Every structure is written in structure tokens, then in C-alpha cells.
Amino acid sequence: MEDITKRMVDKSIEAFIMGIEIYNKPTIKYRIEGFSFFICNAWELMLKARMLKQQKSIYYKDKSDRTLSLNEVLKQVYPDKNTKIRLNLEKIIELRNISTHYITEDYEVKYAPLFQACVLNFIKQIMRFHKVDITKYISQNFLTIATSYEPLTNGQIRLKYPPEIAEKFIQKGNEIDVLSKEYNSDKFSIDVKQSLHVTKRKSEADFTIAIDKNSKNHASIIKDFKDPSDTHKYSYKSVITAVQERLKKEKIVLSYEKGFNSYVLNLVIDFYHIKIDKKYAYQHVIGNQHSYTYSEQFIEFIVNEIKKDPKNYVASLKKGNKKR
């Protein structure tokens, strides 16, 4: 058993290094898909070795010749579905599963923060479970994920891809943005970005610019078109997650045994006629398919309404909907 466990850990390390090497080679265009395949393989082997150490079966009960999937192993090792390590890896598993159906290289900038968190999570967990120091196999400076692509705007994505694929890209990207913001955890995503700020103090500046008040060229701010994919980023599922996270942070307990879930969200949508209020909801129509996404204002609206009376909020919604 020890020999099998060691071989699994060794293969896990090799898969991890292959994932890093593929991703950090600028000439490889298949690097996102390749990384997701190998990092998932590395995690699966490493976690199954952990289960074997704990004398747990890595086979399905009704199929003794088939080992558990990575999703099943995750549930065994991290039973709390809100564990950020598990949430991060579940998103990367999703990416691995859709990679055969969608071209994903244009969305590298969206997934890179998740990849970086996943790499660091793996390093910490393999040390925790198997006492393996990854830096003995690969230098520390090669453990940083580097993205080289400029993100496409939603408009550019729609021009480049058919409607169904474009909307899939946009929805997945928005979901990552939303969850990264709500979870606010470096175990889920690690963002690396540069921001420019204007300061009048020269000593605080990294570089200087000049403004000419005598210039003949005048500029003014105009209102631009607001893309609903930017203003209404939250999917139905993301609304539930966002509200749950914010209630948790503010220590607000909803007087409903299952907490804020799809049932409560449906009550809210029906009671306030949310789907006809463009401030809160936007309907996407692609061919015969209809779907809704929701705004940041909708999340704030729900949380503020619950704050007023968390004990009776669900009951009042049920009562109000019955009267109609």
C-alpha cells in the first residue's frame, strides 16, 4: 500500500510540473486546456493517495474496478462545500470539461487568477498531506502563473464567435468575476493587476505627465452604451451565492432553516416582479433560448430587505405571493 501511495504522489508531482511547464511556455496556444487537464490529474492523484493513507477506499461501491472521479474525491477530502480550495478546483474542473467544446485561450486572463490560487493550494496541500516540498522539484520562481493575453471586450467576443459560444464565454467570465469578489479569498483566486492613480505629489509618483491648459484640443466625458453583460453580471446561481456570502459576512441569520436558497430567491423574484425591472434583471434572447442575468443592485436590494426583518422575511414573501 505504501508503494502504491508513493507512486501516486510521484505521478501527481510529475503531472503538476507538466501543467506548470505547459502553461509557462509562450509558444503553446493550447496551454489553458493543457494546464487544466494536468493540474486536475495532479490533484486527483494526490488526494487519492491521501485517502489511501487514511485507509479509505478510492473505488465506487458498486463498481470495484473503477476509481472515484475527482469531484467525488473532493467531496471526501473536503466535505464542506464552502471550502475555498474545493470551490476553486471545482471551477477548474468545469473548465477542463468544457475545453473540448469551446475555444478558451481568449479567456485566459479570466482563469489565470484561479490557476495561480490552485497552484499555491496544491503546494500547501501536498506538504500537509504527504510532507512533500515542491520547491525541491521545481524552482520557486517558476511557480508563478504568467498571462500574456489582453482581455477581449464583450463586444469583441461577440464579433469573434457565434452567439451561443460568445454568451457562454461572457457568462463564465462574469461568474468568475462575481465569485472572486464575493469569496474574497486567495484560496479561490489571486488577482495580479496594475492600476494608475493621478497624484499631485511628485515624490509619490512612479512617472510624471504634463497637462497643458492652453491646449486647443478640448475633451469631455460622454455617456457610453452600457452592455448588460457588464451591468447584469450575476447568473441565477451567482445571486444565491452572493447573497449567502454577504449575509454571512454581516452575521445576518435568515429565519428559514435552509437559509437563502433557490426557493427564497424565487419568492423574491415573484413578489417584486424582478424580471420586468430592467434595473435588476436583463433577459438574454439567443434564438429560441431565453435566460436572465441580474445586477449588483439586485443583490444589494435583497440584502437590505432581509436586514429589515430577517425573522419574518421569508414568511412575509410567502404570504404576499399567496394573496395575488
ROROMI-814039 format. One record per residue (C-alpha): x, y negated, z. Coordinates in steps of 0.001 Angstrom, whole numbers, plus 500000, padded with zeros to 6 digits. Layout:
BEGIN
XYZ;...
# end
This chain:
BEGIN
500000500000500000;502840497603500830;504416498329497435;501144497540495602;500699494335497606;504257493213496859;503854493899493140;500624491902493084;502312488965494821;505275489148492418;502920489142489413;500989486284490967;504169484199491227;505034485009487607;501546484008486401;501781480763488400;505162479872486872;503909480709483370;500943478378483898;503248475529485009;505671476120482124;502898476152479522;501301473001480867;504534471015481075;505633471808477501;504569468798475403;504643470724472106;501946473189473192;498428471998472329;496741474966473992;498148474002477371;494907473245479251;493348476571478302;496658478405478867;497151476825482278;493584477626483376;493994481296482337;497308481788484148;496501479789487306;493275481785487736;495225485011487251;497796483867489826;495089483103492396;493251486372491754;496369488495492298;497484486506495328;494069486648497047;493581490346496280;496975491027497852;495718489100500895;492617491321501070;494726494479500832;496851493243503739;493637492871505717;492655496418504681;489655495145502708;488504496811499502;489135494917496270;486693497138494325;482968496800493724;480976499150495958;479005500655493082;481945500683490632;485008502108492360;487123501794489208;486506498052488757;488169495371490873;486327492297492106;486178489175489948;487977486032491071;484658484440492059;483859487395494307;487329487349495853;486983483621496554;483769484267498470;485518486964500527;488601484911501431;486856481521501724;483292482352502883;482425478685503487;481133477475500098;482082473893501027;485798474711501388;487555472264499064;490099474878497933;487237477097496796;485344474224495145;488475473184493245;489170476669491944;485529477247491001;485721474212488693;488884475549487060;487234478962486634;484389477168484847;486933475546482549;488583478897481855;485194480375480976;484209477597478557;487654477308476938;486751479952474370;483689477943473319;484826474324473486;487975472471472496;489158470896475736;492516469230475016;490880465814474638;489615466014478198;492995466809479719;493014463560481669;489807464652483449;491138468035484538;494732467047485397;493807465811488938;492098469173489608;495099471060488242;497516469154490484;495427469869493572;495150473537492528;498941473829492182;499564472408495653;496770474529497142;498373477671495672;501807476773497066;500372476307500555;498156479393500479;500793481810499195;503053480607502010;500200481003504504;499147484485503356;502424486019502145;505254483847503544;506447483053500010;508246479769499323;507524478927495669;510414476432495520;512790479420495635;511404480451492229;510800477074490589;512303473689491437;510130471224493353;510312468590490599;508646470989488119;505573471358490323;504086468038489223;501430468149486526;502052465515483854;499303464407481489;500232462664478262;496856462063476654;494929458816476644;491323459441477654;488737459140474908;485773456869475474;482315458411475345;481798456688472000;484963458237470576;483927461669471841;480540461353470131;482214460362466868;484721463210467009;482432466120467990;478929467406467176;476216466120469589;475943469339471640;479711469586472260;480088465828472845;477398465796475536;478934468884477146;482277467071477338;480722463940478797;478635465803481371;481609467905482535;483816464821482772;481193462888484719;480679465822487077;484406465886487884;484423462094488454;481413462305490752;482650465268492806;486162463796493164;484614460624494550;482195462381496908;484583465024498251;487457462523498552;489895465356499297;493378466061497934;492464469754498090;489887469146495372;491645466589493155;494754464413493214;494475461350491021;497518459548489674;496780456194488132;498188452727487611;496263449565488397;497051445964487557;496273443189490012;496811439483489468;498597437635492293;499830434069492560;502710435121494813;505710435759492600;507512437713495347;504751440349495312;504704440783491522;506344443577489522;506310441390486422;505097437885485504;502752436453482900;502032432916481759;498704431141481356;498584428118479072;495792425700479999;496430423749476794;495800426729474526;493286426154471711;492082429758471980;489186429998474405;487810433200475894;484622434051477665;483102437159479234;480230438687477307;477805441414478289;478616444652476533;476482447680475815;476141449951478821;476491453606477964;474043455692480067;476760458354480301;478712455784482334;475832454221484281;473995457506484962;476814459979485680;475053462257488141;473575465543486971;470680467052488951;473119469321490815;475560466451491440;472785464355493020;472239467106495603;475976467377496334;476431463595496572;473523463116498983;474649466080501124;478193464674501369;477055461160502265;474610462361504903;477388464486506378;479828461542506475;477280459303508157;476223462113510530;472593461891509468;470640465090510064;467587465628507894;464785467289509819;464432470138507350;466056473486508096;467642473878504645;468890470299504528;468840468215501370;468379470715498550;466644471040495180;463234471300496865;463675467954498642;465121466321495519;462073467415493505;459825465881496158;461752462599495843;461621462601492036;457869463296492004;456918460899494802;458791457881493431;458243458717489704;462017458564489286;462126459931485735;460297456905484336;462505454401486178;465478453595483919;467357452119486855;467564455567488436;467169458103485605;468018458447481942;466608461018479536;469052462559477061;467492463984473910;469545466240471618;467375467974469044;464663469789470990;466613469677474262;465714467152476954;467752466565480114;468093463853482758;471053462265484495;470908459863487421;472617456668488581;474702455712491600;471789453500492638;469578456581492879;471988458227495325;472084455077497444;468291454793497297;467775458352498596;470305457978501425;468826454640502502;465291456060502506;466369459058504595;468147456743507059;464854455005507858;463276458154509285;465322461365508883;462999463318511173;459844462730509176;461199462014505696;460508465403504077;457106465747505758;456046462296504541;457092463142500973;455094466392501053;452070464591502470;452325461784499912;452582464169496968;449568466182498147;447382463071498191;447986462467494489;
# end
